[in-house]
């Protein structure tokens, strides 16, 4: 089966190598309240910026910590590589599982967001919105791999 829009199989390993450490660091940052705002400080180009103690500005260079941007980028790219890399035997049934997992993850993610909208307030809601950037990918990857495991287990049981 010709699969458009999927990364080569080798990208899956790269995805795991990016996603797992960055996910562990993200959990540590959130749970241990680690401040990464002073890590990797450099001059960056900002399309838009309205810093807490600075005037709003557009299309300018600012001194900024890029630790959180790097961490979030690794999470997103790693999740994309894991979820959208070809399987060893990519066929129509795997494509169906991938599609159904993506739809399920989308529904589940927006259900969580609706609950968060109604029951979480203040700055913590903003943190939930940030987590939402990669939670859809996380839910998709988890669901997809659970379904693949169940498929492989049922095929082994049939033998």
C-alpha positions as CSV (number, residue, x, y, z in Angstrom):
1,X,0.0,0.0,0.0
2,X,1.4,3.4,-1.0
3,X,1.2,5.6,2.1
4,X,1.3,9.3,1.5
5,X,2.1,11.7,4.4
6,X,4.0,9.2,6.5
7,X,7.6,9.5,7.6
8,X,10.0,6.7,6.8
9,X,10.2,3.9,9.4
10,X,13.6,5.1,10.6
11,X,12.1,8.3,12.0
12,X,10.3,6.4,14.7
13,X,13.5,5.8,16.6
14,X,14.5,9.5,16.3
15,X,11.0,10.3,17.6
16,X,11.4,8.2,20.7
17,X,14.9,9.6,21.3
18,X,13.4,13.2,21.2
19,X,10.1,12.5,22.9
20,X,10.9,10.4,25.9
21,X,13.7,12.6,27.4
22,X,11.9,15.8,26.7
23,X,8.6,14.4,28.2
24,X,10.6,13.4,31.3
25,X,12.1,16.8,31.6
26,X,8.7,18.5,31.0
27,X,7.1,16.4,33.8
28,X,10.1,17.3,36.1
29,X,9.7,21.0,35.2
30,X,6.0,21.0,36.0
31,X,6.0,18.7,39.1
32,X,9.2,20.0,40.7
33,X,8.4,23.6,39.7
34,X,11.8,23.9,38.0
35,X,12.4,27.3,36.4
36,X,13.8,27.0,32.9
37,X,13.3,30.6,32.0
38,X,17.0,31.4,32.5
39,X,18.3,28.5,30.5
40,X,19.7,28.9,26.9
41,X,19.3,32.7,26.9
42,X,20.0,34.2,23.5
43,X,18.9,36.9,21.2
44,X,15.9,35.8,19.1
45,X,13.7,37.2,16.4
46,X,10.1,37.9,17.6
47,X,7.2,38.4,15.3
48,X,5.2,39.6,18.2
49,X,6.1,40.2,21.9
50,X,4.4,41.8,24.8
51,X,6.7,41.0,27.7
52,X,5.7,41.5,31.3
53,X,8.0,44.5,31.9
54,X,8.5,45.7,28.3
55,X,6.4,47.4,25.7
56,X,4.6,45.4,23.1
57,X,6.5,45.1,19.9
58,X,6.5,43.5,16.5
59,X,9.2,42.2,14.2
60,X,12.2,42.9,16.5
61,X,15.0,41.1,18.3
62,X,14.7,40.3,22.0
63,X,16.9,38.7,24.6
64,X,14.9,35.5,25.6
65,X,15.3,32.1,27.1
66,X,14.6,29.4,24.5
67,X,14.6,26.5,27.0
68,X,10.9,26.1,26.9
69,X,10.7,26.5,23.1
70,X,13.4,23.8,22.6
71,X,11.6,21.5,25.0
72,X,8.2,21.9,23.4
73,X,9.7,21.6,19.9
74,X,11.3,18.3,20.9
75,X,8.0,17.1,22.3
76,X,6.1,18.0,19.1
77,X,8.6,16.7,16.6
78,X,9.2,13.5,18.6
79,X,5.4,12.9,18.9
80,X,4.9,13.5,15.1
81,X,7.8,11.1,14.2
82,X,6.4,8.4,16.6
83,X,2.8,8.7,15.5
84,X,3.3,9.2,11.8
85,X,6.2,6.9,10.9
86,X,5.5,3.9,8.7
87,X,5.1,0.6,10.5
88,X,7.1,-2.4,9.4
89,X,4.1,-3.9,7.6
90,X,2.1,-0.8,6.7
91,X,-1.2,-2.0,5.2
92,X,-4.9,-0.9,5.0
93,X,-5.7,-2.3,8.5
94,X,-2.8,-0.4,10.1
95,X,-4.0,2.7,8.3
96,X,-7.5,2.1,9.7
97,X,-6.1,1.7,13.2
98,X,-4.1,4.9,12.7
99,X,-7.1,6.8,11.5
100,X,-9.4,5.6,14.2
101,X,-6.8,6.3,16.9
102,X,-6.4,9.9,15.6
103,X,-10.1,10.5,15.6
104,X,-10.5,9.0,19.1
105,X,-7.5,11.1,20.3
106,X,-9.1,14.3,18.9
107,X,-12.4,13.6,20.5
108,X,-10.8,12.7,23.8
109,X,-8.5,15.8,23.7
110,X,-11.3,18.2,23.1
111,X,-13.4,16.5,25.8
112,X,-10.5,17.1,28.2
113,X,-10.3,20.7,27.1
114,X,-14.0,21.2,27.6
115,X,-13.7,19.8,31.1
116,X,-10.7,22.1,31.8
117,X,-12.6,25.1,30.4
118,X,-15.4,24.6,32.9
119,X,-13.4,23.4,36.0
120,X,-9.9,24.9,35.9
121,X,-9.3,28.6,36.4
122,X,-6.6,31.1,36.7
123,X,-3.0,30.7,35.6
124,X,-3.3,26.9,35.9
125,X,-5.8,27.0,32.9
126,X,-3.1,28.7,30.9
127,X,-0.7,25.8,31.7
128,X,-3.4,23.3,30.6
129,X,-3.6,25.2,27.3
130,X,0.1,24.9,26.9
131,X,-0.1,21.1,27.6
132,X,-2.8,20.9,25.0
133,X,-0.3,21.7,22.3
134,X,1.1,18.2,22.6
135,X,-1.6,16.3,24.4
136,X,-3.4,15.4,21.2
137,X,-0.2,13.8,19.9
138,X,0.3,12.0,23.2
139,X,-3.2,10.6,23.3
140,X,-2.9,9.5,19.6
141,X,0.5,7.8,20.1
142,X,-0.7,6.0,23.3
143,X,-4.0,4.8,21.7
144,X,-2.4,3.8,18.4
145,X,0.3,1.7,20.1
146,X,-2.2,0.1,22.4
147,X,-4.3,-0.9,19.4
148,X,-1.2,-2.2,17.6
149,X,-0.3,-4.2,20.7
150,X,-3.8,-5.7,20.9
151,X,-3.7,-6.6,17.2
152,X,-0.4,-8.3,17.5
153,X,-1.5,-10.1,20.6
154,X,-4.7,-11.4,18.9
155,X,-2.7,-12.6,15.9
156,X,-0.3,-14.5,18.3
157,X,-3.3,-16.0,20.1
158,X,-4.8,-17.2,16.8
159,X,-1.6,-19.1,15.9
